[in-house]
């Protein structure tokens, strides 16, 4: 018998996140071995009159594809999948792989080909901007281990987070999105961090279960050349299969002019992927009340209560500062007291201190109001 929490999640993904309508084409991409949720999603798409299409793969297969890939092969691969994506109205991406480091030994040049010729046109270009989409991870023992929980405890946590009342959260985000749309100057302060930039005229987008599960953020982007100062991130992040820790960026007129971490050479290789990789494409504030600690999975970590993420690379079209890049790397800074604290100022007014919103119109996003 199917776990009723899986059924509820499938209903939320199909009926709320991408809101499948009769006749719509829905690509369901399963990366990894999970099948129960996949079958439940297919059934829900059929119930709503949609047309489900399925792609099955995993990171070990992708690694084998990439290890000896040629430019022509990756280009053709991207062209084929781009044409398929153009026929889709909706996309549901489910990741259930066991090892976050499966791509860690793929040569840099092969990853550059993949990001430039496959990921950028298929996902950053077409899927993100021209479909209704949602992506999520499925719980497994590896994720439980990364979060320092038993497998059963992690599954309970996962379904609490993923089946949150996102309609309630959506309404609670309205004041923050409205304030960000009116804001010019932003200042972020914390241990090793003093950063200023403008978001004037960029806009703001709410995230409440329609793009990511779990969810809980409002994002904008800095005016491209406005970022100055330093940010010291305090969470580990996995990118291209490599774990980066203690990342620190120094900015001058929007550009990352100095970048250090435990993998400084590899970090700078990624930032040198193209001209836009050293500029920021997204600034977001996270507030999911159930997600408190990082687990090296960005779909969870970027929603941590009391966090921000400040993202080198490609900007989203709905909050577009003009930055274009083959990368989009969400890196998280947590500002709660147990992570060193910190403040966010909008136009010189303190709006969040130590992870808690302090002005009345934003207090509905504090953890005690969202649970």
Long-range contacts (C-beta under 8 A, 24 or more apart in sequence): 2-36, 2-40, 3-36, 5-159, 5-163, 6-36, 6-37, 6-40, 7-40, 8-163, 9-37, 9-40, 9-159, 9-162, 9-163, 9-213, 10-37, 10-40, 10-41, 10-43, 10-44, 11-44, 12-162, 12-163, 12-166, 12-209, 12-213, 13-41, 13-44, 13-92, 13-134, 13-136, 13-213, 14-41, 14-44, 14-45, 14-47, 14-48, 14-50, 14-92, 15-44, 15-48, 16-166, 16-167, 16-209, 16-210, 17-92, 17-132, 17-134, 17-209, 17-210, 17-211, 17-213, 18-90, 18-91, 18-92, 18-132, 18-133, 18-134, 18-210, 19-132, 20-44, 20-45, 20-48, 20-49, 20-50, 20-90, 21-48, 21-49, 21-50, 21-89, 22-48, 22-49, 22-50, 23-49, 23-50, 23-51, 24-50, 24-51, 24-89, 24-90, 25-50, 25-51, 25-53, 25-87, 25-88, 25-89, 25-90, 26-50, 26-51, 26-52, 26-53, 26-88, 26-89, 26-90, 26-91, 26-92, 27-53, 27-54, 27-55, 27-84, 27-85, 27-88, 27-90, 27-91, 27-92, 28-52, 28-53, 28-54, 28-55, 28-92, 28-94, 29-54, 29-55, 29-57, 29-91, 29-92, 29-93, 29-94, 30-54, 30-55, 30-56, 30-57, 30-94, 30-96, 31-57, 31-58, 31-59, 31-93, 31-94, 31-95, 31-96, 31-97, 32-58, 32-59, 32-94, 32-95, 32-96, 32-97, 32-98, 32-138, 32-140, 33-58, 33-96, 34-94, 34-96, 34-138, 34-140, 37-94, 37-138, 38-94, 41-92, 41-94, 50-90, 53-84, 53-88, 58-97, 59-97, 59-99, 59-102, 59-103, 60-97, 60-102, 62-102, 62-103, 63-102, 63-103, 63-105, 63-106, 66-103, 66-106, 66-110, 66-111, 66-113, 66-114, 67-106, 67-107, 67-110, 69-110, 69-113, 69-114, 71-113, 71-117, 74-113, 74-114, 74-117, 74-118, 75-117, 77-117, 77-118, 78-117, 78-118, 78-121, 78-122, 81-118, 81-122, 82-121, 82-122, 82-125, 82-126, 85-122, 85-126, 85-127, 85-130, 85-131, 86-126, 86-130, 88-127, 88-131, 89-131, 89-132, 90-131, 90-132, 90-133, 91-127, 91-131, 91-132, 91-133, 91-134, 92-133, 92-134, 92-135, 93-133, 93-134, 93-135, 93-136, 94-135, 94-136, 94-137, 94-138, 95-135, 95-136, 95-137, 95-138, 95-299, 96-137, 96-138, 96-140, 97-142, 98-140, 98-141, 98-142, 99-142, 100-142, 100-146, 100-238, 100-241, 100-243, 100-296, 100-297, 101-238, 101-241, 101-242, 101-243, 102-241, 103-240, 103-241, 104-240, 104-241, 104-242, 105-241, 106-240, 106-241, 108-266, 108-269, 111-240, 112-273, 112-326, 115-273, 115-326, 115-327, 116-273, 116-274, 116-326, 119-326, 120-314, 120-326, 124-314, 124-326, 124-328, 128-316, 128-317, 129-317, 132-210, 133-211, 134-209, 134-210, 134-211, 134-212, 134-213, 135-211, 135-212, 135-213, 135-299, 136-162, 136-212, 136-213, 136-214, 136-299, 137-297, 137-299, 137-300, 143-295, 143-297, 146-295, 146-296, 146-297, 147-293, 147-295, 148-293, 157-290, 160-290, 161-214, 161-288, 161-290, 161-291, 161-300, 162-213, 162-214, 164-209, 164-214, 164-215, 164-216, 164-288, 164-290, 164-370, 166-208, 166-209, 166-210, 166-215, 167-208, 168-370, 169-208, 169-209, 169-215, 169-216, 169-370, 170-206, 170-208, 170-209, 172-364, 172-365, 172-369, 172-370, 173-206, 173-207, 173-208, 173-218, 173-365, 174-206, 175-361, 175-362, 175-364, 176-204, 176-218, 176-285, 176-362, 176-365, 177-204, 177-205, 177-206, 177-218, 178-204, 179-346, 179-351, 179-361, 179-362, 180-204, 180-218, 180-220, 180-346, 183-346, 183-347, 184-347, 185-345, 185-346, 185-347, 185-348, 186-222, 186-283, 186-344, 186-345, 186-346, 187-343, 187-344, 187-345, 187-348, 188-231, 188-308, 188-310, 188-333, 188-342, 188-343, 188-344, 188-345, 189-342, 189-343, 189-344, 189-345, 190-232, 190-333, 190-335, 190-340, 190-341, 190-342, 190-343, 191-232, 191-234, 191-340, 191-341, 191-342, 192-230, 192-231, 192-232, 192-248, 193-229, 193-230, 193-231, 193-232, 193-333, 193-342, 194-229, 194-230, 195-227, 195-228, 195-229, 195-230, 195-231, 195-251, 195-310, 196-226, 196-227, 196-228, 196-229, 197-222, 197-223, 197-226, 197-227, 197-228, 197-280, 197-283, 198-222, 198-223, 198-226, 199-223, 199-283, 202-319, 202-320, 202-321, 203-318, 203-319, 204-319, 205-316, 205-318, 205-319, 207-284, 212-299, 212-303, 213-299, 214-288, 214-290, 214-291, 214-299, 214-300, 214-303, 215-288, 215-303, 216-286, 216-287, 216-288, 216-289, 216-291, 216-303, 216-305, 216-370, 217-284, 217-285, 217-286, 217-287, 217-288, 217-302, 217-303, 217-309, 218-284, 218-285, 219-282, 219-283, 219-284, 219-285, 219-316, 219-319, 220-282, 220-283, 220-284, 220-319, 221-280, 221-281, 221-282, 221-283, 221-315, 221-316, 221-319, 221-320, 221-321, 221-323, 222-254, 222-280, 222-283, 222-321, 223-254, 223-321, 224-254, 224-279, 224-280, 224-321, 224-322, 224-323, 225-253, 225-254, 225-255, 226-253, 226-254, 227-251, 227-253, 227-254, 227-279, 227-280, 228-252, 228-253, 231-310, 231-333, 232-333, 233-310, 233-331, 233-332, 233-333, 234-333, 234-334, 234-339, 234-340, 235-294, 235-301, 235-304, 235-331, 235-332, 235-333, 235-334, 236-294, 236-296, 237-296, 237-298, 237-301, 237-329, 237-330, 237-331, 237-332, 238-296, 238-297, 238-298, 239-270, 239-329, 240-270, 242-266, 243-296, 247-331, 249-310, 249-312, 251-280, 254-279, 254-280, 255-279, 256-312, 270-327, 270-329, 271-312, 273-325, 273-326, 273-327, 274-325, 274-326, 274-327, 275-325, 276-313, 276-314, 276-323, 276-324, 276-325, 277-312, 277-313, 277-325, 277-326, 277-327, 278-312, 279-312, 279-313, 279-323, 279-325, 280-310, 280-311, 280-312, 280-321, 280-323, 281-311, 281-312, 281-313, 281-314, 281-315, 281-316, 281-321, 281-323, 281-325, 281-328, 282-309, 282-310, 282-311, 282-315, 282-316, 282-319, 282-328, 282-330, 283-308, 283-309, 283-310, 283-311, 284-308, 284-309, 284-311, 284-330, 285-344, 285-352, 286-332, 287-365, 287-366, 287-367, 287-370, 288-370, 289-367, 289-368, 289-370, 289-371, 290-371, 292-336, 294-332, 294-334, 298-330, 298-332, 301-330, 301-332, 302-330, 302-332, 304-332, 304-334, 305-336, 305-355, 305-367, 306-334, 306-335, 306-336, 306-339, 306-352, 306-354, 306-355, 306-356, 307-332, 307-333, 307-334, 307-335, 307-355, 308-332, 308-333, 308-335, 308-344, 309-333
